Amino acid sequence: MIQIIQQREKCIGCNACVEAADYRWRVSRRDGKCTLINGIAKRGFYRVVVDDHELEDNLRAAKHCPVNIIQVHKL
């Protein structure tokens, strides 16, 4: 299992995460920021726990995020 964490408030909507893992990320039509699909908000951070098969794509999303607001942790 892995945990993905996003600090959405600092997102600039560059779309890099969506390109890396479009099944886990999408751009909000409301504010143009990227949203962690199924992420649960708590104190400005969105978190989701997913299976290991999403690790590679989401590590790529974190690596290419220009504002470094995505973290991926193996549980």
mmCIF file of the N, C-alpha and C atoms, coordinates in Angstrom:
data_MODEL
# 
_entry.id   MODEL 
# 
loop_
_atom_site.group_PDB 
_atom_site.id 
_atom_site.type_symbol 
_atom_site.label_atom_id 
_atom_site.label_alt_id 
_atom_site.label_comp_id 
_atom_site.label_asym_id 
_atom_site.label_entity_id 
_atom_site.label_seq_id 
_atom_site.pdbx_PDB_ins_code 
_atom_site.Cartn_x 
_atom_site.Cartn_y 
_atom_site.Cartn_z 
_atom_site.occupancy 
_atom_site.B_iso_or_equiv 
_atom_site.pdbx_formal_charge 
_atom_site.auth_seq_id 
_atom_site.auth_comp_id 
_atom_site.auth_asym_id 
_atom_site.auth_atom_id 
_atom_site.pdbx_PDB_model_num 
ATOM 1   N N  . MET A 1 1  ? 0.843   -1.179 0.000   1.00 0.00 ? 1  MET A N  1 
ATOM 2   C CA . MET A 1 1  ? 0.000   0.000  0.000   1.00 0.00 ? 1  MET A CA 1 
ATOM 3   C C  . MET A 1 1  ? 0.891   1.245  0.000   1.00 0.00 ? 1  MET A C  1 
ATOM 4   N N  . ILE A 1 2  ? 0.382   2.284  -0.618  1.00 0.00 ? 2  ILE A N  1 
ATOM 5   C CA . ILE A 1 2  ? 1.072   3.569  -0.619  1.00 0.00 ? 2  ILE A CA 1 
ATOM 6   C C  . ILE A 1 2  ? 0.099   4.665  -0.214  1.00 0.00 ? 2  ILE A C  1 
ATOM 7   N N  . GLN A 1 3  ? 0.648   5.731  0.344   1.00 0.00 ? 3  GLN A N  1 
ATOM 8   C CA . GLN A 1 3  ? -0.157  6.893  0.689   1.00 0.00 ? 3  GLN A CA 1 
ATOM 9   C C  . GLN A 1 3  ? 0.306   8.056  -0.186  1.00 0.00 ? 3  GLN A C  1 
ATOM 10  N N  . ILE A 1 4  ? -0.650  8.740  -0.791  1.00 0.00 ? 4  ILE A N  1 
ATOM 11  C CA . ILE A 1 4  ? -0.366  9.920  -1.599  1.00 0.00 ? 4  ILE A CA 1 
ATOM 12  C C  . ILE A 1 4  ? -0.926  11.113 -0.837  1.00 0.00 ? 4  ILE A C  1 
ATOM 13  N N  . ILE A 1 5  ? -0.107  12.155 -0.719  1.00 0.00 ? 5  ILE A N  1 
ATOM 14  C CA . ILE A 1 5  ? -0.494  13.363 0.008   1.00 0.00 ? 5  ILE A CA 1 
ATOM 15  C C  . ILE A 1 5  ? -0.293  14.559 -0.914  1.00 0.00 ? 5  ILE A C  1 
ATOM 16  N N  . GLN A 1 6  ? -1.273  15.446 -0.936  1.00 0.00 ? 6  GLN A N  1 
ATOM 17  C CA . GLN A 1 6  ? -1.199  16.655 -1.745  1.00 0.00 ? 6  GLN A CA 1 
ATOM 18  C C  . GLN A 1 6  ? -1.567  17.865 -0.897  1.00 0.00 ? 6  GLN A C  1 
ATOM 19  N N  . GLN A 1 7  ? -0.790  18.936 -1.023  1.00 0.00 ? 7  GLN A N  1 
ATOM 20  C CA . GLN A 1 7  ? -1.121  20.205 -0.383  1.00 0.00 ? 7  GLN A CA 1 
ATOM 21  C C  . GLN A 1 7  ? -1.792  21.064 -1.456  1.00 0.00 ? 7  GLN A C  1 
ATOM 22  N N  . ARG A 1 8  ? -3.072  20.842 -1.655  1.00 0.00 ? 8  ARG A N  1 
ATOM 23  C CA . ARG A 1 8  ? -3.804  21.385 -2.791  1.00 0.00 ? 8  ARG A CA 1 
ATOM 24  C C  . ARG A 1 8  ? -3.811  22.909 -2.860  1.00 0.00 ? 8  ARG A C  1 
ATOM 25  N N  . GLU A 1 9  ? -3.823  23.571 -1.741  1.00 0.00 ? 9  GLU A N  1 
ATOM 26  C CA . GLU A 1 9  ? -3.889  25.029 -1.718  1.00 0.00 ? 9  GLU A CA 1 
ATOM 27  C C  . GLU A 1 9  ? -2.744  25.676 -2.503  1.00 0.00 ? 9  GLU A C  1 
ATOM 28  N N  . LYS A 1 10 ? -1.582  25.031 -2.527  1.00 0.00 ? 10 LYS A N  1 
ATOM 29  C CA . LYS A 1 10 ? -0.408  25.576 -3.216  1.00 0.00 ? 10 LYS A CA 1 
ATOM 30  C C  . LYS A 1 10 ? -0.308  25.134 -4.676  1.00 0.00 ? 10 LYS A C  1 
ATOM 31  N N  . CYS A 1 11 ? -1.273  24.360 -5.151  1.00 0.00 ? 11 CYS A N  1 
ATOM 32  C CA . CYS A 1 11 ? -1.258  23.865 -6.530  1.00 0.00 ? 11 CYS A CA 1 
ATOM 33  C C  . CYS A 1 11 ? -1.375  25.031 -7.514  1.00 0.00 ? 11 CYS A C  1 
ATOM 34  N N  . ILE A 1 12 ? -0.612  24.965 -8.612  1.00 0.00 ? 12 ILE A N  1 
ATOM 35  C CA . ILE A 1 12 ? -0.682  25.990 -9.647  1.00 0.00 ? 12 ILE A CA 1 
ATOM 36  C C  . ILE A 1 12 ? -1.398  25.486 -10.900 1.00 0.00 ? 12 ILE A C  1 
ATOM 37  N N  . GLY A 1 13 ? -1.873  24.239 -10.866 1.00 0.00 ? 13 GLY A N  1 
ATOM 38  C CA . GLY A 1 13 ? -2.654  23.691 -11.978 1.00 0.00 ? 13 GLY A CA 1 
ATOM 39  C C  . GLY A 1 13 ? -1.851  23.419 -13.230 1.00 0.00 ? 13 GLY A C  1 
ATOM 40  N N  . CYS A 1 14 ? -0.607  22.987 -13.083 1.00 0.00 ? 14 CYS A N  1 
ATOM 41  C CA . CYS A 1 14 ? 0.255   22.773 -14.245 1.00 0.00 ? 14 CYS A CA 1 
ATOM 42  C C  . CYS A 1 14 ? -0.107  21.519 -15.037 1.00 0.00 ? 14 CYS A C  1 
ATOM 43  N N  . ASN A 1 15 ? -0.843  20.585 -14.425 1.00 0.00 ? 15 ASN A N  1 
ATOM 44  C CA . ASN A 1 15 ? -1.320  19.375 -15.090 1.00 0.00 ? 15 ASN A CA 1 
ATOM 45  C C  . ASN A 1 15 ? -0.290  18.238 -15.174 1.00 0.00 ? 15 ASN A C  1 
ATOM 46  N N  . ALA A 1 16 ? 0.888   18.388 -14.592 1.00 0.00 ? 16 ALA A N  1 
ATOM 47  C CA . ALA A 1 16 ? 1.917   17.348 -14.658 1.00 0.00 ? 16 ALA A CA 1 
ATOM 48  C C  . ALA A 1 16 ? 1.453   16.056 -13.985 1.00 0.00 ? 16 ALA A C  1 
ATOM 49  N N  . CYS A 1 17 ? 0.756   16.168 -12.870 1.00 0.00 ? 17 CYS A N  1 
ATOM 50  C CA . CYS A 1 17 ? 0.283   14.978 -12.158 1.00 0.00 ? 17 CYS A CA 1 
ATOM 51  C C  . CYS A 1 17 ? -0.786  14.253 -12.968 1.00 0.00 ? 17 CYS A C  1 
ATOM 52  N N  . VAL A 1 18 ? -1.645  15.002 -13.627 1.00 0.00 ? 18 VAL A N  1 
ATOM 53  C CA . VAL A 1 18 ? -2.697  14.406 -14.452 1.00 0.00 ? 18 VAL A CA 1 
ATOM 54  C C  . VAL A 1 18 ? -2.075  13.631 -15.611 1.00 0.00 ? 18 VAL A C  1 
ATOM 55  N N  . GLU A 1 19 ? -1.043  14.187 -16.208 1.00 0.00 ? 19 GLU A N  1 
ATOM 56  C CA . GLU A 1 19 ? -0.365  13.506 -17.310 1.00 0.00 ? 19 GLU A CA 1 
ATOM 57  C C  . GLU A 1 19 ? 0.324   12.231 -16.841 1.00 0.00 ? 19 GLU A C  1 
ATOM 58  N N  . ALA A 1 20 ? 0.831   12.225 -15.615 1.00 0.00 ? 20 ALA A N  1 
ATOM 59  C CA . ALA A 1 20 ? 1.528   11.047 -15.088 1.00 0.00 ? 20 ALA A CA 1 
ATOM 60  C C  . ALA A 1 20 ? 0.560   9.952  -14.644 1.00 0.00 ? 20 ALA A C  1 
ATOM 61  N N  . ALA A 1 21 ? -0.581  10.333 -14.076 1.00 0.00 ? 21 ALA A N  1 
ATOM 62  C CA . ALA A 1 21 ? -1.523  9.351  -13.530 1.00 0.00 ? 21 ALA A CA 1 
ATOM 63  C C  . ALA A 1 21 ? -2.945  9.895  -13.633 1.00 0.00 ? 21 ALA A C  1 
ATOM 64  N N  . ASP A 1 22 ? -3.513  9.857  -14.828 1.00 0.00 ? 22 ASP A N  1 
ATOM 65  C CA . ASP A 1 22 ? -4.836  10.459 -15.044 1.00 0.00 ? 22 ASP A CA 1 
ATOM 66  C C  . ASP A 1 22 ? -5.967  9.728  -14.330 1.00 0.00 ? 22 ASP A C  1 
ATOM 67  N N  . TYR A 1 23 ? -5.729  8.537  -13.845 1.00 0.00 ? 23 TYR A N  1 
ATOM 68  C CA . TYR A 1 23 ? -6.739  7.806  -13.083 1.00 0.00 ? 23 TYR A CA 1 
ATOM 69  C C  . TYR A 1 23 ? -6.771  8.251  -11.618 1.00 0.00 ? 23 TYR A C  1 
ATOM 70  N N  . ARG A 1 24 ? -5.755  8.988  -11.168 1.00 0.00 ? 24 ARG A N  1 
ATOM 71  C CA . ARG A 1 24 ? -5.665  9.420  -9.778  1.00 0.00 ? 24 ARG A CA 1 
ATOM 72  C C  . ARG A 1 24 ? -5.775  10.940 -9.614  1.00 0.00 ? 24 ARG A C  1 
ATOM 73  N N  . TRP A 1 25 ? -5.565  11.692 -10.707 1.00 0.00 ? 25 TRP A N  1 
ATOM 74  C CA . TRP A 1 25 ? -5.564  13.153 -10.656 1.00 0.00 ? 25 TRP A CA 1 
ATOM 75  C C  . TRP A 1 25 ? -6.477  13.722 -11.732 1.00 0.00 ? 25 TRP A C  1 
ATOM 76  N N  . ARG A 1 26 ? -7.068  14.895 -11.449 1.00 0.00 ? 26 ARG A N  1 
ATOM 77  C CA . ARG A 1 26 ? -7.846  15.627 -12.455 1.00 0.00 ? 26 ARG A CA 1 
ATOM 78  C C  . ARG A 1 26 ? -7.764  17.122 -12.139 1.00 0.00 ? 26 ARG A C  1 
ATOM 79  N N  . VAL A 1 27 ? -8.025  17.925 -13.156 1.00 0.00 ? 27 VAL A N  1 
ATOM 80  C CA . VAL A 1 27 ? -8.020  19.373 -12.980 1.00 0.00 ? 27 VAL A CA 1 
ATOM 81  C C  . VAL A 1 27 ? -9.449  19.818 -12.683 1.00 0.00 ? 27 VAL A C  1 
ATOM 82  N N  . SER A 1 28 ? -9.609  20.604 -11.645 1.00 0.00 ? 28 SER A N  1 
ATOM 83  C CA . SER A 1 28 ? -10.920 21.105 -11.250 1.00 0.00 ? 28 SER A CA 1 
ATOM 84  C C  . SER A 1 28 ? -11.365 22.210 -12.199 1.00 0.00 ? 28 SER A C  1 
ATOM 85  N N  . ARG A 1 29 ? -12.594 22.116 -12.666 1.00 0.00 ? 29 ARG A N  1 
ATOM 86  C CA . ARG A 1 29 ? -13.153 23.176 -13.501 1.00 0.00 ? 29 ARG A CA 1 
ATOM 87  C C  . ARG A 1 29 ? -13.469 24.415 -12.672 1.00 0.00 ? 29 ARG A C  1 
ATOM 88  N N  . ARG A 1 30 ? -13.648 24.219 -11.396 1.00 0.00 ? 30 ARG A N  1 
ATOM 89  C CA . ARG A 1 30 ? -14.016 25.314 -10.501 1.00 0.00 ? 30 ARG A CA 1 
ATOM 90  C C  . ARG A 1 30 ? -12.864 26.304 -10.295 1.00 0.00 ? 30 ARG A C  1 
ATOM 91  N N  . ASP A 1 31 ? -11.670 25.789 -9.978  1.00 0.00 ? 31 ASP A N  1 
ATOM 92  C CA . ASP A 1 31 ? -10.563 26.704 -9.671  1.00 0.00 ? 31 ASP A CA 1 
ATOM 93  C C  . ASP A 1 31 ? -9.285  26.439 -10.467 1.00 0.00 ? 31 ASP A C  1 
ATOM 94  N N  . GLY A 1 32 ? -9.275  25.417 -11.337 1.00 0.00 ? 32 GLY A N  1 
ATOM 95  C CA . GLY A 1 32 ? -8.116  25.144 -12.174 1.00 0.00 ? 32 GLY A CA 1 
ATOM 96  C C  . GLY A 1 32 ? -6.976  24.420 -11.484 1.00 0.00 ? 32 GLY A C  1 
ATOM 97  N N  . LYS A 1 33 ? -7.170  24.051 -10.228 1.00 0.00 ? 33 LYS A N  1 
ATOM 98  C CA . LYS A 1 33 ? -6.133  23.314 -9.493  1.00 0.00 ? 33 LYS A CA 1 
ATOM 99  C C  . LYS A 1 33 ? -6.337  21.822 -9.675  1.00 0.00 ? 33 LYS A C  1 
ATOM 100 N N  . CYS A 1 34 ? -5.250  21.076 -9.518  1.00 0.00 ? 34 CYS A N  1 
ATOM 101 C CA . CYS A 1 34 ? -5.338  19.618 -9.636  1.00 0.00 ? 34 CYS A CA 1 
ATOM 102 C C  . CYS A 1 34 ? -5.900  19.030 -8.343  1.00 0.00 ? 34 CYS A C  1 
ATOM 103 N N  . THR A 1 35 ? -6.705  17.998 -8.518  1.00 0.00 ? 35 THR A N  1 
ATOM 104 C CA . THR A 1 35 ? -7.397  17.361 -7.408  1.00 0.00 ? 35 THR A CA 1 
ATOM 105 C C  . THR A 1 35 ? -6.989  15.901 -7.318  1.00 0.00 ? 35 THR A C  1 
ATOM 106 N N  . LEU A 1 36 ? -6.686  15.443 -6.117  1.00 0.00 ? 36 LEU A N  1 
ATOM 107 C CA . LEU A 1 36 ? -6.372  14.046 -5.853  1.00 0.00 ? 36 LEU A CA 1 
ATOM 108 C C  . LEU A 1 36 ? -7.688  13.283 -5.765  1.00 0.00 ? 36 LEU A C  1 
ATOM 109 N N  . ILE A 1 37 ? -7.951  12.431 -6.729  1.00 0.00 ? 37 ILE A N  1 
ATOM 110 C CA . ILE A 1 37 ? -9.214  11.693 -6.783  1.00 0.00 ? 37 ILE A CA 1 
ATOM 111 C C  . ILE A 1 37 ? -9.333  10.778 -5.566  1.00 0.00 ? 37 ILE A C  1 
ATOM 112 N N  . ASN A 1 38 ? -10.456 10.866 -4.879  1.00 0.00 ? 38 ASN A N  1 
ATOM 113 C CA . ASN A 1 38 ? -10.772 10.128 -3.649  1.00 0.00 ? 38 ASN A CA 1 
ATOM 114 C C  . ASN A 1 38 ? -9.945  10.588 -2.451  1.00 0.00 ? 38 ASN A C  1 
ATOM 115 N N  . GLY A 1 39 ? -9.249  11.711 -2.586  1.00 0.00 ? 39 GLY A N  1 
ATOM 116 C CA . GLY A 1 39 ? -8.466  12.244 -1.473  1.00 0.00 ? 39 GLY A CA 1 
ATOM 117 C C  . GLY A 1 39 ? -9.373  12.784 -0.378  1.00 0.00 ? 39 GLY A C  1 
ATOM 118 N N  . ILE A 1 40 ? -8.977  12.573 0.849   1.00 0.00 ? 40 ILE A N  1 
ATOM 119 C CA . ILE A 1 40 ? -9.731  13.052 2.007   1.00 0.00 ? 40 ILE A CA 1 
ATOM 120 C C  . ILE A 1 40 ? -8.985  14.254 2.587   1.00 0.00 ? 40 ILE A C  1 
ATOM 121 N N  . ALA A 1 41 ? -9.687  15.367 2.718   1.00 0.00 ? 41 ALA A N  1 
ATOM 122 C CA . ALA A 1 41 ? -9.078  16.616 3.190   1.00 0.00 ? 41 ALA A CA 1 
ATOM 123 C C  . ALA A 1 41 ? -8.969  16.649 4.705   1.00 0.00 ? 41 ALA A C  1 
ATOM 124 N N  . LYS A 1 42 ? -7.806  17.115 5.167   1.00 0.00 ? 42 LYS A N  1 
ATOM 125 C CA . LYS A 1 42 ? -7.604  17.328 6.596   1.00 0.00 ? 42 LYS A CA 1 
ATOM 126 C C  . LYS A 1 42 ? -6.510  18.379 6.762   1.00 0.00 ? 42 LYS A C  1 
ATOM 127 N N  . ARG A 1 43 ? -6.889  19.521 7.299   1.00 0.00 ? 43 ARG A N  1 
ATOM 128 C CA . ARG A 1 43 ? -5.951  20.616 7.570   1.00 0.00 ? 43 ARG A CA 1 
ATOM 129 C C  . ARG A 1 43 ? -5.172  21.046 6.334   1.00 0.00 ? 43 ARG A C  1 
ATOM 130 N N  . GLY A 1 44 ? -5.834  21.139 5.206   1.00 0.00 ? 44 GLY A N  1 
ATOM 131 C CA . GLY A 1 44 ? -5.201  21.622 3.986   1.00 0.00 ? 44 GLY A CA 1 
ATOM 132 C C  . GLY A 1 44 ? -4.452  20.579 3.174   1.00 0.00 ? 44 GLY A C  1 
ATOM 133 N N  . PHE A 1 45 ? -4.404  19.350 3.663   1.00 0.00 ? 45 PHE A N  1 
ATOM 134 C CA . PHE A 1 45 ? -3.745  18.261 2.951   1.00 0.00 ? 45 PHE A CA 1 
ATOM 135 C C  . PHE A 1 45 ? -4.788  17.233 2.538   1.00 0.00 ? 45 PHE A C  1 
ATOM 136 N N  . TYR A 1 46 ? -4.634  16.715 1.328   1.00 0.00 ? 46 TYR A N  1 
ATOM 137 C CA . TYR A 1 46 ? -5.506  15.663 0.830   1.00 0.00 ? 46 TYR A CA 1 
ATOM 138 C C  . TYR A 1 46 ? -4.711  14.371 0.829   1.00 0.00 ? 46 TYR A C  1 
ATOM 139 N N  . ARG A 1 47 ? -5.315  13.303 1.321   1.00 0.00 ? 47 ARG A N  1 
ATOM 140 C CA . ARG A 1 47 ? -4.615  12.013 1.457   1.00 0.00 ? 47 ARG A CA 1 
ATOM 141 C C  . ARG A 1 47 ? -5.479  10.887 0.915   1.00 0.00 ? 47 ARG A C  1 
ATOM 142 N N  . VAL A 1 48 ? -4.797  9.893  0.341   1.00 0.00 ? 48 VAL A N  1 
ATOM 143 C CA . VAL A 1 48 ? -5.471  8.683  -0.089  1.00 0.00 ? 48 VAL A CA 1 
ATOM 144 C C  . VAL A 1 48 ? -4.478  7.526  0.025   1.00 0.00 ? 48 VAL A C  1 
ATOM 145 N N  . VAL A 1 49 ? -4.972  6.364  0.388   1.00 0.00 ? 49 VAL A N  1 
ATOM 146 C CA . VAL A 1 49 ? -4.162  5.147  0.440   1.00 0.00 ? 49 VAL A CA 1 
ATOM 147 C C  . VAL A 1 49 ? -4.613  4.255  -0.701  1.00 0.00 ? 49 VAL A C  1 
ATOM 148 N N  . VAL A 1 50 ? -3.652  3.801  -1.509  1.00 0.00 ? 50 VAL A N  1 
ATOM 149 C CA . VAL A 1 50 ? -3.954  3.006  -2.693  1.00 0.00 ? 50 VAL A CA 1 
ATOM 150 C C  . VAL A 1 50 ? -3.008  1.806  -2.782  1.00 0.00 ? 50 VAL A C  1 
ATOM 151 N N  . ASP A 1 51 ? -3.287  0.921  -3.737  1.00 0.00 ? 51 ASP A N  1 
ATOM 152 C CA . ASP A 1 51 ? -2.457  -0.267 -3.941  1.00 0.00 ? 51 ASP A CA 1 
ATOM 153 C C  . ASP A 1 51 ? -1.105  0.094  -4.552  1.00 0.00 ? 51 ASP A C  1 
ATOM 154 N N  . ASP A 1 52 ? -0.160  -0.817 -4.407  1.00 0.00 ? 52 ASP A N  1 
ATOM 155 C CA . ASP A 1 52 ? 1.213   -0.616 -4.885  1.00 0.00 ? 52 ASP A CA 1 
ATOM 156 C C  . ASP A 1 52 ? 1.318   -0.410 -6.393  1.00 0.00 ? 52 ASP A C  1 
ATOM 157 N N  . HIS A 1 53 ? 0.355   -0.884 -7.158  1.00 0.00 ? 53 HIS A N  1 
ATOM 158 C CA . HIS A 1 53 ? 0.469   -0.760 -8.614  1.00 0.00 ? 53 HIS A CA 1 
ATOM 159 C C  . HIS A 1 53 ? 0.413   0.697  -9.089  1.00 0.00 ? 53 HIS A C  1 
ATOM 160 N N  . GLU A 1 54 ? 0.018   1.617  -8.214  1.00 0.00 ? 54 GLU A N  1 
ATOM 161 C CA . GLU A 1 54 ? -0.017  3.037  -8.555  1.00 0.00 ? 54 GLU A CA 1 
ATOM 162 C C  . GLU A 1 54 ? 1.278   3.767  -8.190  1.00 0.00 ? 54 GLU A C  1 
ATOM 163 N N  . LEU A 1 55 ? 2.231   3.067  -7.607  1.00 0.00 ? 55 LEU A N  1 
ATOM 164 C CA . LEU A 1 55 ? 3.449   3.698  -7.099  1.00 0.00 ? 55 LEU A CA 1 
ATOM 165 C C  . LEU A 1 55 ? 4.241   4.423  -8.177  1.00 0.00 ? 55 LEU A C  1 
ATOM 166 N N  . GLU A 1 56 ? 4.594   3.748  -9.244  1.00 0.00 ? 56 GLU A N  1 
ATOM 167 C CA . GLU A 1 56 ? 5.452   4.337  -10.288 1.00 0.00 ? 56 GLU A CA 1 
ATOM 168 C C  . GLU A 1 56 ? 4.861   5.621  -10.858 1.00 0.00 ? 56 GLU A C  1 
ATOM 169 N N  . ASP A 1 57 ? 3.600   5.580  -11.253 1.00 0.00 ? 57 ASP A N  1 
ATOM 170 C CA . ASP A 1 57 ? 2.966   6.744  -11.872 1.00 0.00 ? 57 ASP A CA 1 
ATOM 171 C C  . ASP A 1 57 ? 2.890   7.929  -10.909 1.00 0.00 ? 57 ASP A C  1 
ATOM 172 N N  . ASN A 1 58 ? 2.600   7.659  -9.658  1.00 0.00 ? 58 ASN A N  1 
ATOM 173 C CA . ASN A 1 58 ? 2.467   8.750  -8.707  1.00 0.00 ? 58 ASN A CA 1 
ATOM 174 C C  . ASN A 1 58 ? 3.813   9.273  -8.216  1.00 0.00 ? 58 ASN A C  1 
ATOM 175 N N  . LEU A 1 59 ? 4.837   8.449  -8.235  1.00 0.00 ? 59 LEU A N  1 
ATOM 176 C CA . LEU A 1 59 ? 6.184   8.959  -7.989  1.00 0.00 ? 59 LEU A CA 1 
ATOM 177 C C  . LEU A 1 59 ? 6.580   9.918  -9.108  1.00 0.00 ? 59 LEU A C  1 
ATOM 178 N N  . ARG A 1 60 ? 6.206   9.576  -10.331 1.00 0.00 ? 60 ARG A N  1 
ATOM 179 C CA . ARG A 1 60 ? 6.468   10.448 -11.474 1.00 0.00 ? 60 ARG A CA 1 
ATOM 180 C C  . ARG A 1 60 ? 5.700   11.763 -11.322 1.00 0.00 ? 60 ARG A C  1 
ATOM 181 N N  . ALA A 1 61 ? 4.455   11.683 -10.878 1.00 0.00 ? 61 ALA A N  1 
ATOM 182 C CA . ALA A 1 61 ? 3.647   12.891 -10.648 1.00 0.00 ? 61 ALA A CA 1 
ATOM 183 C C  . ALA A 1 61 ? 4.324   13.790 -9.610  1.00 0.00 ? 61 ALA A C  1 
ATOM 184 N N  . ALA A 1 62 ? 4.799   13.207 -8.522  1.00 0.00 ? 62 ALA A N  1 
ATOM 185 C CA . ALA A 1 62 ? 5.469   13.979 -7.473  1.00 0.00 ? 62 ALA A CA 1 
ATOM 186 C C  . ALA A 1 62 ? 6.766   14.598 -7.991  1.00 0.00 ? 62 ALA A C  1 
ATOM 187 N N  . LYS A 1 63 ? 7.515   13.838 -8.768  1.00 0.00 ? 63 LYS A N  1 
ATOM 188 C CA . LYS A 1 63 ? 8.799   14.309 -9.297  1.00 0.00 ? 63 LYS A CA 1 
ATOM 189 C C  . LYS A 1 63 ? 8.619   15.497 -10.240 1.00 0.00 ? 63 LYS A C  1 
ATOM 190 N N  . HIS A 1 64 ? 7.580   15.467 -11.046 1.00 0.00 ? 64 HIS A N  1 
ATOM 191 C CA . HIS A 1 64 ? 7.379   16.504 -12.053 1.00 0.00 ? 64 HIS A CA 1 
ATOM 192 C C  . HIS A 1 64 ? 6.544   17.691 -11.562 1.00 0.00 ? 64 HIS A C  1 
ATOM 193 N N  . CYS A 1 65 ? 6.070   17.641 -10.332 1.00 0.00 ? 65 CYS A N  1 
ATOM 194 C CA . CYS A 1 65 ? 5.305   18.756 -9.769  1.00 0.00 ? 65 CYS A CA 1 
ATOM 195 C C  . CYS A 1 65 ? 6.264   19.926 -9.536  1.00 0.00 ? 65 CYS A C  1 
ATOM 196 N N  . PRO A 1 66 ? 6.049   21.057 -10.223 1.00 0.00 ? 66 PRO A N  1 
ATOM 197 C CA . PRO A 1 66 ? 6.993   22.172 -10.097 1.00 0.00 ? 66 PRO A CA 1 
ATOM 198 C C  . PRO A 1 66 ? 6.968   22.876 -8.743  1.00 0.00 ? 66 PRO A C  1 
ATOM 199 N N  . VAL A 1 67 ? 5.913   22.704 -7.977  1.00 0.00 ? 67 VAL A N  1 
ATOM 200 C CA . VAL A 1 67 ? 5.842   23.336 -6.659  1.00 0.00 ? 67 VAL A CA 1 
ATOM 201 C C  . VAL A 1 67 ? 6.016   22.343 -5.507  1.00 0.00 ? 67 VAL A C  1 
ATOM 202 N N  . ASN A 1 68 ? 6.329   21.091 -5.827  1.00 0.00 ? 68 ASN A N  1 
ATOM 203 C CA . ASN A 1 68 ? 6.641   20.045 -4.838  1.00 0.00 ? 68 ASN A CA 1 
ATOM 204 C C  . ASN A 1 68 ? 5.607   19.900 -3.735  1.00 0.00 ? 68 ASN A C  1 
ATOM 205 N N  . ILE A 1 69 ? 4.349   19.756 -4.139  1.00 0.00 ? 69 ILE A N  1 
ATOM 206 C CA . ILE A 1 69 ? 3.269   19.634 -3.144  1.00 0.00 ? 69 ILE A CA 1 
ATOM 207 C C  . ILE A 1 69 ? 2.713   18.225 -3.067  1.00 0.00 ? 69 ILE A C  1 
ATOM 208 N N  . ILE A 1 70 ? 3.341   17.274 -3.761  1.00 0.00 ? 70 ILE A N  1 
ATOM 209 C CA . ILE A 1 70 ? 2.882   15.882 -3.761  1.00 0.00 ? 70 ILE A CA 1 
ATOM 210 C C  . ILE A 1 70 ? 3.932   15.015 -3.082  1.00 0.00 ? 70 ILE A C  1 
ATOM 211 N N  . GLN A 1 71 ? 3.479   14.191 -2.161  1.00 0.00 ? 71 GLN A N  1 
ATOM 212 C CA . GLN A 1 71 ? 4.350   13.234 -1.489  1.00 0.00 ? 71 GLN A CA 1 
ATOM 213 C C  . GLN A 1 71 ? 3.759   11.838 -1.677  1.00 0.00 ? 71 GLN A C  1 
ATOM 214 N N  . VAL A 1 72 ? 4.655   10.863 -1.863  1.00 0.00 ? 72 VAL A N  1 
ATOM 215 C CA . VAL A 1 72 ? 4.230   9.471  -2.001  1.00 0.00 ? 72 VAL A CA 1 
ATOM 216 C C  . VAL A 1 72 ? 5.046   8.656  -1.008  1.00 0.00 ? 72 VAL A C  1 
ATOM 217 N N  . HIS A 1 73 ? 4.345   7.921  -0.132  1.00 0.00 ? 73 HIS A N  1 
ATOM 218 C CA . HIS A 1 73 ? 5.001   7.124  0.904   1.00 0.00 ? 73 HIS A CA 1 
ATOM 219 C C  . HIS A 1 73 ? 4.541   5.675  0.815   1.00 0.00 ? 73 HIS A C  1 
ATOM 220 N N  . LYS A 1 74 ? 5.463   4.764  0.875   1.00 0.00 ? 74 LYS A N  1 
ATOM 221 C CA . LYS A 1 74 ? 5.130   3.342  0.930   1.00 0.00 ? 74 LYS A CA 1 
ATOM 222 C C  . LYS A 1 74 ? 4.797   3.006  2.384   1.00 0.00 ? 74 LYS A C  1 
ATOM 223 N N  . LEU A 1 75 ? 3.662   2.351  2.582   1.00 0.00 ? 75 LEU A N  1 
ATOM 224 C CA . LEU A 1 75 ? 3.236   1.994  3.949   1.00 0.00 ? 75 LEU A CA 1 
ATOM 225 C C  . LEU A 1 75 ? 3.665   0.591  4.314   1.00 0.00 ? 75 LEU A C  1 
# 
